[in-house]
Amino acid sequence: EEQIDKCPPFPGLYRLTNYLSSVKQHNGKEMRNLARYLLASLAPVLKPPSMSAHDPADIKILRASRKLLEIVLLTQQRFHSTTSLHYLKDAITEFHNVKDIFGSRCHFNFPKMHLLSHIEEAIIQHGSMDNWTTDVSEALHGACKDAYRSSN
């Protein structure tokens, strides 16, 4: 959170305050906002570029984070071409090649990570992923929970 707070304001960038400690579960919009801060907040925590040139772990952490962000950004495009799908496939392959830097506790063996292996095929068959957003239903979920809690 400290590194996120140090990020300078930017037009269209939602400010995150006490964000990680107060949120128990992130929805799609919150995850996209958090992704915008990921590399900016991660880079200063790692060693300076002059020192990290000799530390492959820092380079690998930045590469894995960057590839994950590339995947997110590429899947959010409204239109895809064979070139964009090629970039997406390369980003997924590269991420899987470097994700072990996060350690054995981060096994990445969960459904959303598995879906990455099928994303190119899904885009070819169904079109862009912007039609698959759950933002509307997630926004209504809170109102439903409040109504349920106030009933018997």
GIVEN-V971271 format. One record per pair of residues at least 24 apart in sequence whose ideal C-beta (glycine too) atoms are under 6 Angstrom apart, sorted by the first residue. I is the first residue (numbers start at 1). J is the second residue. Records with the same first field share a line. If there is no record, write none. Layout:
# GIVEN-V971271
I->J, J
This chain:
# GIVEN-V971271
3->41, 44
4->37, 41
7->37, 40
27->138
28->134, 135
29->135
35->69, 72
38->65
39->65
60->98, 101
61->101
63->98
64->98, 99, 101
67->91, 94, 95
68->95
75->129
78->128, 130
80->123
85->120
89->120
92->116
